[in-house]
Amino acid sequence: MRLDAEYVLPVRWTHDDAIDELTAYLERLSSDIDVTVVDGSSPDLFRAHARAWSGSVRHVAPMLSHGANGKVRGVLTGLALARHEHVVIADDDVRHDRATLAALVAALRDADLVKPQNVFRPLPWHARWDTARTLINRAVAADYPGTYAVRRAALARGYDPDALFENLEMERTVRAAGGRVLSCPDLFVERRPPSARHFWAQRVRQAYDSTAQPARLCVELAVVPLVLALRRRRGILVLLALAVTGLAERGRRRNGGRHVFERSAAWWAPAWVLERGVASWIALALRARGGVAYADARLVVAATPMRVLRRRAADRG
């Protein structure tokens, strides 16, 4: 029995290296759920995708012309065209199965926006490195995955297509309007890792996301000065590295994570923290110079403050 929900996949590709694997995934997916692919790729690639996917999914171009964040334009187009109230949004590297889709859709009975936990499969070295970020997020709060389930009504007015950290912007928009965001850290959904080259290209952009979270940004900015101040106190630095590893291990063990994340995953945490500390200073400098590069644009705002979104929601009444 097909799920009473829509799967929205925004894509904007510059090459088709992974088209065969994604096509096979979409064919499997379409037997369980209606699928809409919103494709912002170049005309040549768009036509190639139309030929490859026409038999299994609905393939459309983005309808929104404004907004620098192409993913948000794709999501908002998919929501506008969705044939169901319940919608699963996913990046092109996410790999759901029927069980994870059904669990997400079922969770919408008690929430307006639901987020599961992504897990990289397979695990090249850079995916292990980035898993440390996931574990620390799990230890202190919740991670931001590449897939959500949402009620269309909760985003009837959309969300800012000029925000860089689109997941945080979406969550805050739903909360500001009085909606409930439900985190499901024990619902694990596979995600394909990027190439090592793309991984390195994301370091500063991901750090820029923290400019929307001042407390977190202050902690991350403190890393490099602290390491420099303690450079001759190696014993203290070792203890701090062990503390960071312990924090990541706490995230690995929470909500069934020990059965999914490898035992060695937390060992990468000190390297990730140091990387984020350096990247945060670069991100801060970019913020002062007008924002970070994203596709063909430059984005200044990572996400809108909650107080602003609440005021806008109240004004709409």
C-alpha positions in Angstrom: 0.0 0.0 0.0 1.4 3.4 -1.0 2.0 6.0 1.6 -0.4 9.0 1.7 2.5 11.5 1.4 4.7 13.3 -1.2 8.4 13.0 -1.5 10.0 16.3 -2.6 13.6 16.1 -3.9 15.3 19.5 -4.9 18.3 19.0 -7.2 20.6 21.5 -9.0 23.4 19.4 -10.6 26.4 20.6 -12.6 27.3 17.0 -13.7 25.5 13.6 -13.9 28.2 11.4 -12.4 25.7 9.9 -9.9 22.6 9.7 -12.1 22.4 5.9 -12.5 22.4 5.4 -8.7 19.9 8.1 -8.1 17.6 6.8 -10.9 17.6 3.4 -9.4 16.7 4.9 -6.0 13.9 7.0 -7.4 12.4 3.9 -9.1 12.4 2.0 -5.9 11.0 5.0 -4.0 8.2 5.6 -6.4 6.6 2.2 -5.6 6.0 3.5 -2.0 5.3 7.2 -2.4 4.5 9.9 -4.9 7.7 11.7 -5.9 8.3 15.2 -7.2 11.8 16.2 -8.3 12.3 19.9 -8.6 15.2 20.3 -10.9 17.2 23.6 -11.1 19.9 22.1 -13.3 21.1 23.6 -16.6 18.7 23.0 -19.6 20.9 20.2 -21.0 21.0 18.3 -17.7 17.3 19.1 -17.1 16.4 17.4 -20.4 18.6 14.4 -19.6 17.0 14.0 -16.2 13.5 14.2 -17.7 14.4 11.3 -20.0 15.9 9.3 -17.1 13.1 9.9 -14.6 9.9 10.4 -16.6 8.7 6.8 -16.0 8.8 7.0 -12.2 8.5 10.5 -10.9 7.1 13.9 -11.6 9.9 16.1 -12.9 9.5 19.9 -12.8 11.5 23.1 -12.8 11.5 25.6 -9.9 8.6 28.0 -10.0 10.2 30.7 -7.7 12.4 33.2 -9.4 13.5 35.1 -6.3 15.8 33.9 -3.6 19.5 33.0 -3.8 19.2 29.6 -2.0 18.3 27.2 -4.8 17.4 24.4 -2.5 14.7 26.5 -0.7 13.3 27.5 -4.1 13.1 23.8 -5.0 11.5 22.9 -1.7 8.9 25.6 -1.9 8.0 24.6 -5.4 7.6 21.0 -4.3 5.4 22.0 -1.4 3.2 24.1 -3.7 2.8 21.2 -6.1 2.5 18.4 -3.6 -0.6 16.2 -3.9 -0.6 15.3 -0.2 -0.7 17.2 3.1 2.2 15.2 4.4 5.5 15.8 2.6 8.9 14.3 3.0 11.7 16.6 1.9 15.1 15.1 1.2 18.5 16.1 -0.3 19.7 14.0 -3.3 22.2 12.2 -1.1 19.6 10.8 1.3 18.5 7.2 0.9 15.2 6.4 2.6 13.5 3.0 2.6 9.8 2.3 3.2 10.3 1.8 6.9 11.9 5.2 7.5 9.4 7.0 5.2 6.5 5.4 7.1 8.0 6.3 10.5 8.4 9.9 9.4 4.9 10.2 8.0 3.4 8.6 11.1 5.3 11.0 13.4 3.4 13.9 11.7 0.3 12.8 13.5 1.7 14.6 16.6 3.9 17.3 15.0 4.2 19.8 12.2 7.8 19.2 11.3 9.7 16.0 12.0 13.5 15.4 11.7 15.3 12.1 11.9 19.0 11.3 12.2 21.2 10.9 9.1 24.0 8.3 9.1 26.7 8.3 6.5 27.0 5.0 4.5 29.6 4.2 3.2 32.3 5.7 5.5 35.4 7.1 3.8 37.7 9.0 6.0 36.0 12.4 5.5 32.6 10.9 6.4 34.1 9.7 9.6 35.5 13.2 10.3 32.1 14.8 9.6 30.3 12.2 11.7 32.1 13.7 14.7 30.0 16.9 14.1 26.9 14.8 14.2 27.9 13.1 17.5 28.6 16.4 19.2 25.3 17.8 18.0 23.6 14.8 19.4 25.4 15.2 22.7 24.4 18.8 23.3 21.1 19.1 21.4 20.1 17.6 18.0 21.6 17.3 14.6 20.3 18.9 11.4 19.7 16.2 8.8 19.2 16.3 5.1 15.7 15.1 5.3 12.5 16.2 7.1 8.8 15.5 7.1 6.4 18.4 7.2 2.7 19.3 7.0 2.2 21.6 4.1 0.0 23.9 6.2 2.9 24.5 8.6 4.8 26.2 5.7 1.9 27.7 3.9 3.7 31.0 3.8 7.0 29.5 3.0 10.4 30.4 4.5 13.2 32.8 3.6 14.9 31.7 0.3 17.8 33.9 1.0 18.9 32.2 4.2 22.0 30.0 4.0 21.2 27.6 6.8 17.9 26.5 5.3 17.1 23.7 7.8 17.4 26.0 10.8 15.4 28.7 8.9 12.6 26.1 8.2 12.6 24.9 11.8 12.4 28.4 13.3 9.7 29.4 10.8 7.5 26.5 11.9 8.1 27.2 15.6 7.5 30.9 15.3 4.1 30.2 13.8 3.2 28.0 16.8 4.0 24.7 15.1 5.6 21.7 16.9 9.1 20.5 15.7 9.7 16.9 16.7 13.2 15.5 16.8 13.6 11.7 16.3 17.3 11.0 17.0 16.6 7.2 17.1 15.2 7.2 13.5 18.3 6.6 11.4 18.3 7.4 7.6 21.2 6.6 5.4 23.0 9.4 3.6 25.7 9.1 0.9 28.9 11.1 1.8 30.1 13.8 -0.6 33.4 13.5 -2.4 36.5 14.5 -0.4 36.8 17.6 -2.6 33.3 18.7 -1.9 33.8 17.9 1.8 36.7 20.4 2.0 34.7 23.0 0.0 32.0 22.8 2.7 34.2 23.6 5.7 33.8 27.3 5.9 30.2 27.3 4.5 29.1 25.0 7.4 31.0 27.1 9.9 29.1 30.2 8.6 25.9 28.5 9.7 26.9 29.2 13.3 26.6 33.0 12.7 22.8 32.3 13.2 23.6 30.7 16.7 25.6 33.3 18.7 26.3 31.1 21.7 27.6 28.3 19.6 29.6 30.7 17.5 31.3 32.2 20.6 32.3 28.7 21.7 33.7 27.8 18.3 35.6 31.1 18.0 37.2 30.4 21.4 38.9 27.2 20.2 41.9 28.7 18.4 42.8 31.3 21.0 42.5 28.6 23.7 44.8 26.2 21.8 47.3 28.9 21.2 47.2 30.0 24.9 47.8 26.4 26.0 50.3 25.4 23.3 53.0 24.8 25.9 50.7 23.0 28.2 50.4 19.8 26.3 48.9 17.8 29.2 46.0 20.2 29.4 45.5 20.0 25.6 45.4 16.2 25.8 42.8 16.4 28.6 40.7 18.8 26.5 40.9 16.5 23.5 39.8 13.6 25.7 36.9 15.7 27.0 35.8 16.5 23.5 36.1 12.8 22.6 34.0 11.9 25.6 31.3 14.4 24.6 31.1 12.9 21.1 31.0 9.4 22.7 28.0 10.6 24.7 26.3 11.6 21.5 27.1 8.2 20.0 25.5 6.4 22.8 22.3 8.4 23.0 19.1 7.2 21.6 20.4 3.9 20.2 23.3 5.5 18.4 25.8 2.9 19.6 24.2 0.4 17.3 24.6 2.6 14.3 27.7 4.7 14.7 31.0 3.0 14.7 32.9 2.8 18.0 35.8 4.8 16.5 33.5 7.6 15.4 34.1 9.8 18.5 37.9 9.7 18.1 37.6 12.1 15.2 36.0 14.8 17.4 39.2 16.7 18.4 40.1 17.1 14.7 36.7 18.3 13.8 36.6 20.8 16.7 40.0 22.2 15.7 38.8 22.5 12.1 35.6 24.2 13.1 37.6 26.7 15.3 39.7 27.8 12.3 36.8 27.8 9.9 34.7 29.9 12.2 37.2 32.8 12.1 37.2 32.7 8.3 33.4 32.7 8.4 33.3 35.7 10.7 35.6 37.6 8.3 33.4 36.7 5.4 30.4 37.9 7.3 32.0 41.3 7.8 32.8 41.4 4.1 29.3 40.7 2.9 28.6 37.0 3.2 29.7 33.6 2.0 29.7 32.3 -1.6 26.8 30.0 -2.4 26.3 28.7 -5.9 26.2 31.8 -8.0 25.4 34.2 -5.2 26.7 35.5 -1.9 24.5 35.0 1.2 24.8 37.2 4.3 22.1 35.8 6.6 22.5 32.3 7.9 19.1 32.2 9.5 16.5 34.7 10.7 16.5 35.3 14.5 13.4 33.8 16.3 12.3 37.1 17.7 12.0 38.5 14.1 10.1 35.5 12.9 7.7 35.6 15.9 7.1 39.3 15.2 6.4 38.6 11.6 4.0 35.8 12.5 2.2 38.0 15.0 1.8 40.8 12.4 0.2 38.4 10.0 -2.1 37.4 12.8 
